[in-house]
């Protein structure tokens, strides 16, 4: 939204001041807090020779978390970046353990996008609405999965790249 200040100058209300950015950086107290969605078999990976993929959780995940947390490998464990943890633009209510979705940032030919993966339940209407608004308001490229089907929305270049890769 754009408004005018007292001098008639347009002000973009979406832009954050440096002070707001610093405050938000220190306000981010997000942590996994018992969430193990990235380990439960919704994402693929290989941990010390044990494969995990859709329907097959990590061999080392237990009811109280990771049994090898201090010795977990760099890839895929330590290098995994849950967008909910690091991106304050992702709302609190999308906490993976509660929302049953995993959001991660990826790139295709240097074009960033958010990948949204169902993690135990179908994407809700609220989540789908948030994704659509994220694209409409911010131009964020998004790939989302519903019932193991891949869907995408984004810039023309992004959509063409995804469609080209899907034909391979």
Secondary structure, 3 states (H helix, E strand, C coil): CEEECCCCCEEECCCCCHHHHHHHHHHCCCCCCCCCHHHCCCCCEEECCEEEECCECCCCEECCEECCHHHCCHHHHHCCCCHHHHCCCCCHHHCHHHHCEEEEEEEECCEEEEEEEECCCCCCHHHHHHHHHHHHHHCCCEEEEECCEEEEECCHHHHHHHHHHHHC
